[in-house]
Amino acid sequence: MPELPLLSLLTFLPAAGAALLLLLPRERLSLLGGLAVTVTAVDFTLSVLLYARFDPAEAGMQFVEEAAWIPRLGVQYLLGVDGISLPLILLTTLLGLLVAAASLPWIRERAKEYYICLLLLQTGMLGVFVALDLFLFYVFWEAMLIPMYFLIGVWGGPRRIYATIKFFLYTMAGSVLMLVAIFALYFIGRAALPAPTFALPALLGVVVPPEKQTWLFLAFALAFAIKVPMVPFHTWLPDAHVEAPTGGSVILAGVLLKMGTYGFLRFALPLFPDATRTLLPLVAWLAIAGILYGALVALAQADVKSLVAYSSVSHLGFVMLGIFALNVQGVSGALLQMVNHGLSTGALFLLVGMLYERRHTRMLADFGGLFRVIPAYGGVLLVIALSSIGLPGLNGFVGEFLILAGTFKFWPLYAVLGAAGVVLGAWYMLWMVQQVLFGPVRHEANRNLRDLTVAEAGILAPILLLVVWIGVYPAPFLSVSEASVKALLARVEHGPSAVGPAAGGVDGQAYGRPARAAGAEASLALPRRPQARAAGGQP
């Protein structure tokens, strides 16, 4: 039987759902929302099937789909997934489902257009994580801006037009330079390869002169740094978060920011290893600046949503620090922290949205004493806040510990400064919890608030489960990416020599089989699924 095109189904099912929504009457709100929830639920099921069939012992690309698209230019429809992209695919489909479900009681105006934008955005995000052709990647990268632009601009707050234009211009500015770098890499590869191509597996075998690597790395890095966002390219984020509807904020924090860090791992580091090592101190210092700056500014916020937005700047600084530690502990911790941040910050934005629907305010001064009024809500907020600050036993601790351990191994000063960010993070998050949940009930309107409904509890339950699961037993989440992380680090250390015969993309091995055994770091000693070892065919 022919192999099921799982990645194509996973990526384009939401777009098909959006096309179906076009045919439905806009007055049928329950039908529109129900279809969006059904489509995202099926998409999440496909991602779980992808995880179940994934071989964690294999470092290269799996489930590869390849077809000619624009053969004259060497553009291919080339999809694949490895241990770096798989966790982010699972995160995207899970948050997509939860946002669609959470939006049912909130979106009453232009619901049809809202769910269409939500589904098209999911297709764009998934396309970014599975595309292995640089031209195809760029198409998905730009396409996802359009639905997010409308989500903020149509369903956002009072300053939504300013926020959405700022978001669009910042992202476009970086993307244009990345497009120039993609074509520069294409022409360099055209001179070295038998045929012109934008395929990442083939371009990884091209030796780019070090002086060109620096400029190309900077062009890619600017686009990714804006998306992360790294200081000083972060100023679009607080406005976008504050003005976006709750669903938009969850997707923006949970998934879109990870596309910047994913871009570094998938493209900037393996394509330009010499430039990566040369510019490592610059990126590390920018990451530390983001950690400390984001935490300090969060302390000064009076709006809960703005506080959570600035916390993302700080948390993503940790992810960047882990990536540029360039060892298994740091990069594995960074990958896990991407997932952790998506869960914890996504849940925080959901909780802020639920509270806003009850009180129509997000100002800290308008709350206080809510634990005694809505205890179930208060308990969930407390757990999520503790996970965000890295309490042992919850998900945030594992990622931050690995990042700091990997950083301390080679850069003790960076690790010490990063640890200061952990302390500041505990400060602003516990301060927020104290202002919202504890003390006297400061306003009469807070005394009659409704506690979490069954539907709201059901939306938050999967996140709470994962927060505890990752904190107590992170091995399944780390082992899925270990082989791919080692292959990436071997590539950064040894350059194109780490790429084996499979680099041409015939069987989709993005970094080559030899890199699997070439990981210079000690294994994390994580258990593998027994059947996966047998399927890998290698010791």
C-alpha positions, 0 to 999 in steps of 0.5 A: 500500500502507498505510504500515507502523506501524513505531513501533507494531511497534517499541514493542509487539513486546517486550510481545508477546514477553512475552505469548508467554513466559507460555505457555511452561513455566518449566523450558525455560530455553534456550527462554525465553532463546532467545525473549527474544534472538530478540524483542530481535534482531528489535526491534533490526532494526526500529530499524535499518530505522527509521534507514535510512528516516529523513530526517536533513534533516527537523527535524520528526517522522517515521513519525507514527502518530495515532489517537483514544484517549480523544477526550472528553479529547483524548487521542491515540495519537500516536507520532513520531520525530525526530533527538533520539529516534532515537539513543536508540531505537537504543541501547535496542534494542541494549542490550536485545539484549545484555542478553538474550544476556548473561543466558542463563548468569546467570539460572537462577531464575525465568528466565521472569519475568525475561525477561518483565520485561526485555521489558516494560521495553523496551516502556516505554522505547521508548514514552517515546521515541516518545510525542508525547501527554503523557498517553500519555508519562506512561503509558509513563513510569510503566509502565516502573517496574514491571518495573524494580522487580521486576528489582531486587527479585527478582533483586538483591543482599542489600539489594535491597528497600531499593534498589528501594523507594527507587528507586520512591519517588523516581521516583514523587515526581517523577512526581506533580508532573509529572502535575499540571503536565501537567494544568495545561498541558492546561487552559491549552491548552484555553482557547487551542486549538479543542479540548482536547488533550494532543498535544505538537505542538499544545501547542507553539503555546500561549503560556504566561505566563512566571510559570506557565512557571517553576512548570511547568518546575520540576515537569517538571524535578524528575521529569527531574532525579530520573531523570537523576539530578542532585545532590541527587536522586541518592541512589537511584542507587548503591543501585539499581545496586549491588543490581540484577542485571547486566542491570538495571544495564546497562539502568538506566545505559544507557537509564533515566537518559537518559530524564531528559535526553531529557525536558528536550529533548523537553518542558521546554525547548520547552514553557517556553522563557522559564523555560529561559532564566531558570533556566539558571544554576541548572541549570548549577550543579547539573550542575557540582556533579554532575560534581565530586561524582560524580567525587570520591565515585567515588574513595572507593569500594571496590566496583567496581560502586559506583564505576561507579555514581557515575561515571554521576552525573558523566557525566550532569552533563556531558550536562546541562551540554551541554543547557543550553549552548543551542547546537548544539555543546553540545546535539549533544554532549549527545545524543552523550554520552547514547549514549556513556555508554550504551555505555561504562557499559553495557559496564563493568557487563557486565564487572563482572558477568562478573568477579563470576560468576567471583570472586563479589566486586566489592571492588577489594582482592580483585583485582590482576594480572588482565591476566596471568591473563585478558588478553582481559578485561583488554584490553576493560576497558582500552579501555572505561575509556579510552573512558569518560574521553574518550581521543581516538580513542574515543567519549567524547572527541567528546561531551565536546569538543563539550559543553565547546566549546559551554559555553565559547562562552557560559560559560567558567567553567562549561567550566573547572569541567567540564574539572576533572571530566574530570581527576577522571574519568581519575583514578578510572577509571585508579585502578580499572584499576590496582587490578583489572588491574595489580600482583601477583596478590594472591589465589590464587583469581585465578590460575585465572580463565577468560578471556572466552568466545566468547559473552562476546566476541560480546556485547562486540564490538558495543560495542567497534566502536561505541566506536571508530567514534564516536571515529574517525568521528562524523559519521553519529551527529551528522548524524542529529540536527543539524536537530532540534537546530537546530529545538529551539534556535530554539524555545527562542530564539523561543518559539511564533513558531518553530512553523509551521503544522504544529504542530497535528500534522497531519503530525507536525512537532513544532517546525514547518518554519520553525525548520529554517532559523532555527537561530541557530548555525553548522552543524556542517558534517556530511555528509548522506546524498545521498538524504536531501537529495533526499527533504527537498524543501527547500534 
